[in-house]
Amino acid sequence: MQVLTVATRPGRLAIAQTEIIISALKKIYPDIQVRIRKITTKGDRDRRTALWNLTDTGFFTSKVEEALLAGEADFAVHSFKDLPTRHRDELSIAAVCERHFAEDCLIATVPLNSIEQLPHSAKIGTSSLRRAAQLKHLIADLHPLPIRGNVQTRIKRLDAGEFDAIILARAGIERLGLAERISLCFDPTQFIPAPAQGALAVQTRSNDTATGKLIAAIGDQKARTITYAERKVLATMQCGCHAPAGAFAKITDARLEICAFISDSEGKNFIRRQITGPATQADKLAEQIAKDLLNAGGKGMVM
């Protein structure tokens, strides 16, 4: 019997995501045993600072990575969108698991079928400049307001009347069994998500080839291709993980399509581009769309 330790954040969503990875491993290695080591990050301690006011990277991941590097765990599970695009050489992404629900969703206090049905000057809770800029671009009189805390805390604040609606990643809502609270889901080619949103990344030490090989068995090559392409867009623009920018990629019949945007914080100077080409050229396509965005005026909005 092989016993491994996995490092993860302590919240309910992080644990649910870690259990997904453990379950996938057990399907391939029935005798494996995995112990969960909970690591509290800066993001878990600081639940007041608006994410768009943060200046450092790895807010939700660096402490977990440090535990892995220190040998306190054999592998780590992350929401891939939280990992900085510039990775540590001592660590490797051994697996990107099959992605479900890349899109954002809206949870509102009243039933609605479209965002246009929100009340005039509606207060929308979001922790993301990317979401706020797209909201303002769609409907100028909406009022995005910062909200922090776990999913359950945000929903409680919505139910308490602090907001008319909140925007969250659909993947997290689904993984917590709260799908019935979703009012509507956005088309990810129109309301563009964060790069790698909805994907789980499993990280190992680069020199631990045995564990890396074991973890690689649960990886999904299609998910790796599209998430790496999305992250390449952000890395090429060098605009930081909290900037009002996003990228979404999908593969259809060996063709890769990437939709991406960059904007000012108010959604007034909004630049969107789309590119399609062979999936085998994902890296080049990502670089090209990023350069197109920058040349179209995005250079002046890079943060």
C-alpha positions as CSV (number, residue, x, y, z in Angstrom):
1,M,0.0,0.0,0.0
2,Q,1.4,3.4,-1.0
3,V,0.6,6.3,1.3
4,L,0.9,9.9,-0.1
5,T,0.3,13.3,1.5
6,V,-1.5,16.0,-0.5
7,A,-1.2,19.7,0.4
8,T,-4.3,22.0,-0.1
9,R,-6.0,25.0,1.3
10,P,-8.4,24.4,4.2
11,G,-11.7,25.7,2.8
12,R,-14.6,23.5,1.8
13,L,-14.1,24.1,-1.9
14,A,-10.4,23.3,-1.7
15,I,-11.1,20.1,0.2
16,A,-13.9,19.1,-2.3
17,Q,-11.5,19.7,-5.2
18,T,-8.8,17.7,-3.5
19,E,-11.3,14.8,-2.9
20,I,-12.0,14.9,-6.7
21,I,-8.3,14.3,-7.3
22,I,-8.0,11.6,-4.7
23,S,-11.0,9.8,-6.2
24,A,-9.4,9.9,-9.6
25,L,-6.2,8.5,-8.3
26,K,-8.1,5.6,-6.5
27,K,-9.8,4.6,-9.7
28,I,-6.4,3.9,-11.2
29,Y,-4.6,2.9,-8.0
30,P,-7.2,1.2,-5.8
31,D,-4.7,0.5,-3.0
32,I,-3.4,4.0,-2.7
33,Q,-3.9,6.0,0.5
34,V,-3.8,9.8,0.5
35,R,-3.6,12.0,3.6
36,I,-4.7,15.6,3.4
37,R,-2.5,18.3,4.8
38,K,-4.3,21.6,5.1
39,I,-2.2,24.7,4.5
40,T,-3.5,28.2,5.4
41,T,-2.5,30.8,2.8
42,K,-2.4,34.6,2.8
43,G,-5.7,34.5,1.0
44,D,-7.3,32.5,3.7
45,R,-6.2,34.8,6.5
46,D,-6.9,38.1,4.7
47,R,-10.5,38.1,3.7
48,R,-11.0,41.9,3.7
49,T,-8.6,43.2,1.0
50,A,-10.2,43.5,-2.4
51,L,-8.3,41.1,-4.8
52,W,-7.8,43.9,-7.3
53,N,-5.8,45.9,-4.6
54,L,-3.3,43.1,-4.2
55,T,0.2,43.6,-5.4
56,D,1.8,40.2,-4.8
57,T,1.2,37.0,-6.7
58,G,0.5,33.5,-5.3
59,F,-1.9,34.9,-2.7
60,F,-3.7,31.6,-2.6
61,T,-0.9,29.2,-3.6
62,S,2.5,30.2,-2.3
63,K,2.2,28.7,1.1
64,V,0.9,25.4,-0.3
65,E,3.9,25.4,-2.7
66,E,6.3,26.1,0.1
67,A,4.9,23.1,2.1
68,L,5.4,20.9,-1.0
69,L,9.0,22.1,-1.5
70,A,9.7,21.5,2.2
71,G,8.7,17.9,1.8
72,E,5.6,18.2,4.0
73,A,3.5,16.8,1.1
74,D,4.1,14.7,-2.0
75,F,1.8,16.7,-4.2
76,A,-0.5,19.7,-4.1
77,V,-3.9,20.5,-5.6
78,H,-4.7,24.0,-6.8
79,S,-7.4,25.8,-8.7
80,F,-5.3,26.3,-11.8
81,K,-6.4,29.9,-12.2
82,D,-4.9,30.8,-8.9
83,L,-1.4,29.7,-9.8
84,P,0.9,32.5,-11.1
85,T,1.8,32.2,-14.8
86,R,5.5,32.3,-13.9
87,H,6.1,29.0,-12.1
88,R,8.9,27.8,-9.9
89,D,11.5,25.6,-11.6
90,E,11.5,23.2,-8.6
91,L,7.9,22.4,-9.1
92,S,6.0,20.8,-12.0
93,I,2.4,20.6,-13.1
94,A,2.2,16.8,-13.2
95,A,-1.5,16.8,-14.3
96,V,-4.2,19.1,-15.4
97,C,-7.5,17.2,-14.9
98,E,-10.5,17.3,-17.2
99,R,-12.1,20.7,-17.0
100,H,-15.8,21.2,-16.3
101,F,-17.7,24.5,-16.2
102,A,-15.1,27.1,-17.2
103,E,-17.7,29.8,-17.2
104,D,-18.8,32.4,-14.7
105,C,-22.3,32.4,-13.3
106,L,-24.7,34.9,-11.6
107,I,-26.5,34.2,-8.4
108,A,-29.3,36.8,-7.9
109,T,-31.9,37.6,-5.3
110,V,-34.7,37.4,-7.8
111,P,-35.3,35.0,-10.7
112,L,-34.0,36.2,-14.1
113,N,-33.2,34.9,-17.5
114,S,-30.6,37.5,-18.6
115,I,-28.3,40.1,-17.0
116,E,-30.4,42.8,-18.6
117,Q,-33.2,41.9,-16.1
118,L,-31.2,43.1,-13.1
119,P,-32.6,46.2,-11.5
120,H,-31.3,49.7,-12.5
121,S,-28.0,50.5,-10.7
122,A,-27.9,46.9,-9.3
123,K,-25.1,46.2,-6.8
124,I,-23.0,43.2,-8.0
125,G,-20.6,41.5,-5.6
126,T,-17.4,40.4,-7.3
127,S,-13.7,39.9,-6.2
128,S,-12.5,40.3,-9.8
129,L,-11.6,43.3,-11.9
130,R,-12.0,41.1,-14.9
131,R,-15.7,40.4,-14.0
132,A,-16.3,44.0,-13.0
133,A,-14.9,45.4,-16.3
134,Q,-17.0,43.1,-18.4
135,L,-20.1,43.9,-16.3
136,K,-19.6,47.7,-16.8
137,H,-19.0,47.1,-20.5
138,L,-22.3,45.2,-20.9
139,I,-24.4,47.6,-18.7
140,A,-22.8,50.8,-17.7
141,D,-25.0,51.6,-14.7
142,L,-24.3,48.4,-12.9
143,H,-22.3,48.8,-9.6
144,P,-19.6,46.1,-9.1
145,L,-18.6,46.1,-5.4
146,P,-15.8,44.1,-3.8
147,I,-16.7,41.0,-1.9
148,R,-14.4,38.5,-0.2
149,G,-14.8,35.2,1.7
150,N,-15.7,31.7,0.7
151,V,-18.6,30.8,-1.5
152,Q,-21.0,30.2,1.4
153,T,-20.1,33.5,3.0
154,R,-20.7,35.4,-0.2
155,I,-24.1,33.8,-0.7
156,K,-25.0,34.7,2.9
157,R,-24.2,38.3,2.3
158,L,-26.3,38.2,-0.9
159,D,-29.2,36.7,1.0
160,A,-28.8,39.3,3.7
161,G,-29.5,42.0,1.1
162,E,-26.0,43.5,0.7
163,F,-26.1,42.9,-3.0
164,D,-28.6,42.4,-5.8
165,A,-26.4,39.6,-7.3
166,I,-23.0,38.1,-7.0
167,I,-20.7,36.5,-9.7
168,L,-18.7,33.4,-9.1
169,A,-17.0,30.6,-11.1
170,R,-19.6,28.0,-11.9
171,A,-17.1,25.2,-11.2
172,G,-16.9,26.0,-7.6
173,I,-20.7,26.3,-7.2
174,E,-21.1,22.9,-8.8
175,R,-18.4,21.2,-6.8
176,L,-20.0,22.4,-3.6
177,G,-23.4,21.0,-4.6
178,L,-25.0,24.5,-4.8
179,A,-26.0,24.5,-8.5
180,E,-29.7,25.2,-7.6
181,R,-28.6,28.7,-6.5
182,I,-27.4,29.6,-10.0
183,S,-29.6,32.2,-11.7
184,L,-27.8,32.2,-15.1
185,C,-24.5,31.1,-16.6
186,F,-22.5,33.3,-19.0
187,D,-21.3,32.1,-22.4
188,P,-17.6,31.9,-21.8
189,T,-16.9,33.1,-25.4
190,Q,-18.8,36.3,-24.6
191,F,-18.2,36.9,-20.9
192,I,-14.6,35.7,-20.8
193,P,-13.4,33.8,-17.8
194,A,-10.0,33.8,-16.1
195,P,-7.3,31.7,-17.8
196,A,-7.6,28.1,-16.6
197,Q,-10.8,28.8,-14.6
198,G,-12.6,25.5,-13.7
199,A,-9.4,23.4,-14.1
200,L,-7.6,21.6,-11.3
201,A,-3.8,21.5,-11.4
202,V,-1.8,18.8,-9.5
203,Q,1.7,19.9,-8.6
204,T,4.7,17.8,-7.7
205,R,8.4,18.5,-7.0
206,S,10.3,18.4,-10.3
207,N,12.9,16.0,-8.9
208,D,10.2,13.5,-7.7
209,T,9.8,11.6,-10.9
210,A,8.0,8.7,-9.3
211,T,5.2,10.8,-7.9
212,G,5.1,12.9,-11.0
213,K,4.6,9.8,-13.1
214,L,1.9,8.5,-10.8
215,I,0.0,11.8,-10.9
216,A,0.3,12.1,-14.6
217,A,-2.0,9.2,-15.1
218,I,-5.0,11.3,-14.1
219,G,-4.2,14.2,-16.4
220,D,-6.2,15.2,-19.5
221,Q,-4.2,16.4,-22.5
222,K,-7.0,18.5,-24.0
223,A,-7.4,20.3,-20.7
224,R,-3.7,20.9,-20.5
225,T,-3.6,22.3,-24.0
226,I,-6.4,24.8,-23.6
227,T,-5.4,26.0,-20.1
228,Y,-1.8,26.4,-21.1
229,A,-2.9,28.4,-24.1
230,E,-5.1,30.6,-21.9
231,R,-2.3,31.2,-19.4
232,K,0.1,31.9,-22.3
233,V,-2.2,34.8,-23.3
234,L,-1.9,36.4,-19.9
235,A,1.8,35.7,-19.6
236,T,2.5,37.3,-23.0
237,M,0.6,40.4,-22.1
238,Q,2.4,40.6,-18.7
239,C,-0.6,42.2,-17.2
240,G,-0.8,40.3,-13.9
241,C,-3.4,37.9,-12.5
242,H,-5.6,40.7,-11.1
243,A,-5.8,42.8,-14.3
244,P,-9.1,43.2,-16.2
245,A,-8.2,40.6,-18.8
246,G,-9.3,37.1,-19.6
247,A,-8.9,34.2,-22.0
248,F,-11.0,31.2,-23.0
249,A,-10.0,28.4,-25.4
250,K,-11.7,25.4,-26.7
251,I,-10.8,22.6,-29.1
252,T,-13.2,21.4,-31.8
253,D,-12.1,18.8,-34.4
254,A,-8.4,19.4,-33.7
255,R,-9.0,23.2,-34.1
256,L,-8.2,25.6,-31.3
257,E,-10.3,28.7,-30.8
258,I,-9.2,31.4,-28.3
259,C,-11.2,34.4,-27.2
260,A,-9.5,37.0,-25.1
261,F,-9.9,40.6,-24.0
262,I,-8.2,43.4,-22.0
263,S,-9.9,46.5,-20.7
264,D,-9.7,49.5,-18.5
265,S,-11.3,49.0,-15.1
266,E,-14.5,50.7,-16.1
267,G,-15.1,48.6,-19.2
268,K,-15.0,51.7,-21.5
269,N,-11.8,50.9,-23.4
270,F,-12.6,47.3,-24.1
271,I,-10.6,45.3,-26.6
272,R,-11.6,41.8,-27.6
273,R,-10.0,39.4,-30.1
274,Q,-10.6,35.9,-31.4
275,I,-8.2,33.5,-33.2
276,T,-8.5,30.0,-34.6
277,G,-5.9,27.5,-35.8
278,P,-4.6,24.0,-35.4
279,A,-4.5,22.8,-31.8
280,T,-0.9,21.7,-32.4
281,Q,0.0,25.4,-32.7
282,A,-1.7,26.4,-29.4
283,D,1.4,28.3,-28.1
284,K,1.8,30.3,-31.2
285,L,-1.9,31.1,-31.4
286,A,-1.9,32.3,-27.8
287,E,1.1,34.6,-28.4
288,Q,-0.5,36.0,-31.5
289,I,-3.8,36.9,-29.9
290,A,-2.0,38.5,-27.0
291,K,0.2,40.6,-29.3
292,D,-3.0,41.6,-31.2
293,L,-4.6,42.8,-28.0
294,L,-1.5,44.8,-27.0
295,N,-1.1,46.4,-30.4
296,A,-4.8,47.3,-30.5
297,G,-4.3,49.5,-27.4
298,G,-3.8,47.0,-24.6
299,K,-0.3,48.2,-23.9
300,G,-1.7,51.2,-22.3
301,M,-3.8,49.1,-19.9
302,V,-1.2,46.6,-18.8
303,M,-0.9,46.7,-15.0
